Amino acid sequence: MRTTTKRQVKKEIQNKLKRCNFCSEIVLAEAKKCKHCGEFLDPKLRTSPLPEQKWNPVTVALFSLLVPGGGHIYRGKPVKGFLWLIFVAVGYRFYLFPGIFLHLISIIFALIGNQTKE
């Protein structure tokens, strides 16, 4: 039978372990994700950087406030923008309150949506 010394056992254990690059805690060498900090140790599994924002909500709100439907047009939805422009203009034509109400609704709907996909 083969006997192992403490030094050999320690060396075998050290070969199976490594330190996390993010939190410096000891994890298994085969680990794909650190159990302490949650970071991916395998570069292939790391997520890409956050996608770039396609439109600015402040700009959308300002365009919609100045011109009903302007925020939709800025976001690349010209048909919706022109429809909102017509609806709000008709609302203002009949009475002030429906026009203001439709104008606010058009601003809210212009702001709804994912900033990175559209």
Rosetta silent file (secondary structure, phi, psi, omega in degrees, C-alpha in Angstrom):
SEQUENCE: MRTTTKRQVKKEIQNKLKRCNFCSEIVLAEAKKCKHCGEFLDPKLRTSPLPEQKWNPVTVALFSLLVPGGGHIYRGKPVKGFLWLIFVAVGYRFYLFPGIFLHLISIIFALIGNQTKE
SCORE:     score description
SCORE:     0.000 S_00000001
   1 L     0.000  147.568 -178.227    0.000    0.000    0.000 S_00000001
   2 L   -93.676  133.619  177.677    1.024    3.501   -0.776 S_00000001
   3 L  -105.904  142.159  179.646    1.268    6.016    2.036 S_00000001
   4 L  -113.688  142.392  179.663    0.823    9.688    1.468 S_00000001
   5 L   -89.747  168.756  178.971    2.416   12.389    3.483 S_00000001
   6 H   -62.698  -35.967 -179.567    0.742   15.550    4.703 S_00000001
   7 H   -64.174  -42.770  179.418    2.699   17.533    2.131 S_00000001
   8 H   -65.293  -40.830  178.780    1.373   15.396   -0.740 S_00000001
   9 H   -64.177  -43.424  179.728   -2.205   15.698    0.529 S_00000001
  10 H   -63.007  -40.613  179.770   -1.846   19.446    0.849 S_00000001
  11 H   -66.005  -40.519  178.149   -0.439   19.695   -2.676 S_00000001
  12 H   -63.183  -41.538  179.527   -3.341   17.616   -4.096 S_00000001
  13 H   -65.881  -42.509 -179.938   -5.885   19.853   -2.347 S_00000001
  14 H   -64.346  -32.079  178.088   -4.153   23.002   -3.614 S_00000001
  15 H   -68.937  -24.004 -178.680   -4.285   21.644   -7.185 S_00000001
  16 H   -92.068   -6.005 -176.803   -8.071   21.311   -6.875 S_00000001
  17 E  -120.758  157.462  173.189   -8.593   24.840   -5.549 S_00000001
  18 E  -151.389  169.034  178.976   -8.020   28.368   -6.833 S_00000001
  19 E   -96.444  142.503  175.690   -8.810   31.918   -5.762 S_00000001
  20 L   -68.420  135.912  179.845  -11.686   33.915   -7.239 S_00000001
  21 L   -70.968  -16.476 -174.089  -10.425   36.854   -9.328 S_00000001
  22 L  -100.790  -42.709 -176.926  -13.180   39.098   -7.966 S_00000001
  23 L  -117.190   -4.943  177.956  -13.442   38.403   -4.223 S_00000001
  24 L    66.296   16.143  174.813  -10.237   36.361   -3.594 S_00000001
  25 L   -80.927  157.310 -179.290  -12.132   33.576   -1.839 S_00000001
  26 E   -83.910  130.158  177.872  -11.032   29.982   -2.393 S_00000001
  27 E  -135.675  168.950  177.157  -13.190   27.973   -4.829 S_00000001
  28 E   -65.536  147.230 -178.769  -12.814   24.721   -6.754 S_00000001
  29 L   -64.007  -30.199 -179.455  -10.565   24.933   -9.795 S_00000001
  30 L   -84.913   -2.591 -174.699  -13.381   23.593  -12.024 S_00000001
  31 L   -62.368  138.911  177.541  -15.890   26.145  -10.705 S_00000001
  32 L   -97.259  -23.477 -178.470  -17.672   28.205  -13.332 S_00000001
  33 E  -140.234  138.151 -179.711  -19.204   30.644  -10.843 S_00000001
  34 L   -73.124  129.786 -179.775  -17.941   31.841   -7.464 S_00000001
  35 L   -77.102  -12.991 -177.918  -20.184   30.680   -4.627 S_00000001
  36 L   -91.218  -48.499 -175.951  -19.147   33.672   -2.499 S_00000001
  37 L  -107.671  -13.274  177.126  -19.615   36.689   -4.767 S_00000001
  38 L    84.010    3.488  179.649  -21.691   35.174   -7.603 S_00000001
  39 L   -79.123  146.824  176.108  -19.320   36.286  -10.401 S_00000001
  40 E   -78.149  129.034  179.556  -18.710   33.996  -13.362 S_00000001
  41 L   -87.268  -27.261  178.379  -15.136   32.714  -13.387 S_00000001
  42 L   -83.850  118.382 -176.647  -15.395   31.339  -16.919 S_00000001
  43 L   -60.595  -26.871 -179.908  -15.052   34.282  -19.367 S_00000001
  44 L   -67.843  -27.096 -176.667  -17.350   32.548  -21.877 S_00000001
  45 L   -90.027  -12.250  179.981  -20.242   32.635  -19.403 S_00000001
  46 L   -66.912  141.549  179.520  -19.928   36.299  -18.466 S_00000001
  47 L   -74.374  154.882  177.703  -22.673   38.461  -19.835 S_00000001
  48 L   -72.095  164.532  178.772  -21.899   41.126  -22.372 S_00000001
  49 L   -60.590  161.782 -178.913  -21.929   44.757  -21.247 S_00000001
  50 L   -57.034  138.798  179.306  -25.277   46.461  -20.882 S_00000001
  51 L   -64.999  151.568 -177.885  -26.883   47.240  -24.220 S_00000001
  52 L   -70.872  140.276  179.736  -26.760   50.812  -25.382 S_00000001
  53 L   -72.077  127.695 -175.779  -29.789   52.965  -24.661 S_00000001
  54 L   -84.266  -31.095 -178.586  -31.632   53.724  -27.916 S_00000001
  55 L  -144.843  152.813 -177.239  -33.697   56.699  -26.714 S_00000001
  56 L   -99.452  125.271 -178.370  -33.664   59.129  -23.829 S_00000001
  57 H   -61.728  -33.145  179.472  -36.873   59.331  -21.734 S_00000001
  58 H   -67.067  -42.924  178.625  -36.367   63.043  -20.999 S_00000001
  59 H   -64.152  -40.927  178.031  -36.094   63.828  -24.711 S_00000001
  60 H   -60.592  -45.768 -178.844  -39.186   61.728  -25.442 S_00000001
  61 H   -64.445  -41.329  179.674  -41.177   63.569  -22.779 S_00000001
  62 H   -65.994  -44.381  177.442  -40.039   66.989  -24.022 S_00000001
  63 H   -61.348  -41.579 -179.806  -40.861   66.197  -27.655 S_00000001
  64 H   -68.265  -32.463  178.902  -44.264   64.854  -26.611 S_00000001
  65 H   -70.906  -41.212 -179.592  -44.920   67.934  -24.487 S_00000001
  66 H   -72.532  -45.635 -179.741  -44.037   70.353  -27.295 S_00000001
  67 L  -131.716  117.604  177.758  -45.772   68.427  -30.094 S_00000001
  68 L   -56.789  127.270 -177.968  -48.302   65.692  -29.319 S_00000001
  69 L    91.122   -7.268 -179.348  -46.896   62.507  -30.837 S_00000001
  70 H   -63.602  -34.316  177.889  -43.397   63.982  -31.103 S_00000001
  71 H   -66.095  -37.876  177.484  -42.001   61.447  -28.644 S_00000001
  72 H   -66.130  -41.463  179.764  -43.317   58.573  -30.745 S_00000001
  73 H   -64.468  -41.632  177.522  -41.757   60.069  -33.855 S_00000001
  74 H   -60.978  -36.361 -179.369  -38.430   60.496  -32.034 S_00000001
  75 L   -78.781   -1.805  178.348  -38.558   56.821  -30.996 S_00000001
  76 L    91.262   23.871  178.060  -39.000   55.763  -34.623 S_00000001
  77 L  -122.942   72.241 -173.564  -42.761   55.205  -34.600 S_00000001
  78 H   -66.388  -33.534 -179.576  -44.019   57.910  -36.989 S_00000001
  79 H   -63.948  -47.829  177.310  -47.463   56.364  -37.631 S_00000001
  80 H   -61.221  -39.663 -179.716  -48.275   56.305  -33.912 S_00000001
  81 H   -62.015  -46.522 -179.941  -46.878   59.823  -33.580 S_00000001
  82 H   -68.200  -35.309  176.422  -49.071   61.254  -36.326 S_00000001
  83 H   -64.202  -43.543  177.749  -52.138   59.429  -34.975 S_00000001
  84 H   -63.362  -38.238  177.482  -51.535   60.905  -31.516 S_00000001
  85 H   -60.283  -43.465  179.672  -51.097   64.330  -33.104 S_00000001
  86 H   -66.931  -48.052 -178.530  -54.486   64.012  -34.828 S_00000001
  87 H   -59.433  -45.032 -178.518  -56.286   62.663  -31.727 S_00000001
  88 H   -68.088  -39.809  177.901  -54.923   65.396  -29.471 S_00000001
  89 H   -62.100  -41.565  176.885  -55.679   68.111  -32.041 S_00000001
  90 H   -64.402  -40.709  178.024  -59.288   66.864  -32.284 S_00000001
  91 H   -61.901  -43.343  177.074  -59.478   66.812  -28.475 S_00000001
  92 H   -67.815  -32.357 -177.796  -58.258   70.414  -28.261 S_00000001
  93 H   -64.557  -41.485 -176.712  -60.649   71.419  -31.067 S_00000001
  94 H   -79.476  -54.645  179.827  -63.753   70.304  -29.182 S_00000001
  95 L  -149.428  158.920 -178.175  -62.852   71.251  -25.601 S_00000001
  96 H   -70.061  -43.530 -175.831  -59.739   72.113  -23.639 S_00000001
  97 H   -61.946  -48.117  178.000  -60.028   69.332  -21.046 S_00000001
  98 H   -61.020  -33.977  178.460  -60.162   66.378  -23.499 S_00000001
  99 H   -65.164  -45.097  178.603  -57.200   67.874  -25.360 S_00000001
 100 H   -64.060  -42.857  179.469  -55.110   68.170  -22.195 S_00000001
 101 H   -60.651  -48.344  179.662  -56.131   64.666  -21.110 S_00000001
 102 H   -65.496  -35.039  178.388  -55.186   63.141  -24.481 S_00000001
 103 H   -63.285  -44.884  177.920  -51.945   65.128  -24.530 S_00000001
 104 H   -64.235  -40.380  178.410  -50.920   63.690  -21.138 S_00000001
 105 H   -63.455  -39.584  179.819  -51.886   60.181  -22.234 S_00000001
 106 H   -64.968  -36.419  177.186  -49.759   60.555  -25.385 S_00000001
 107 H   -64.938  -44.394 -179.285  -46.756   61.574  -23.251 S_00000001
 108 H   -62.862  -45.781 -179.183  -47.222   58.565  -20.965 S_00000001
 109 H   -67.664  -28.991  176.622  -47.570   56.128  -23.874 S_00000001
 110 H   -68.562  -30.207 -178.428  -44.472   57.618  -25.536 S_00000001
 111 H   -82.933  -19.523 -177.733  -42.464   56.875  -22.377 S_00000001
 112 L   -76.798  130.188  176.773  -43.643   53.263  -22.035 S_00000001
 113 L   141.972  166.685 -179.558  -41.279   50.727  -23.549 S_00000001
 114 L   -82.795  123.896 -176.200  -37.838   49.184  -23.367 S_00000001
 115 L   -71.577  -17.914 -175.371  -35.111   51.781  -23.940 S_00000001
 116 L  -100.212  -17.342 -175.810  -32.628   49.226  -25.284 S_00000001
 117 L   -97.473  -25.600 -174.518  -34.759   47.285  -27.782 S_00000001
 118 L  -101.578    0.000    0.000  -36.501   50.026  -29.702 S_00000001
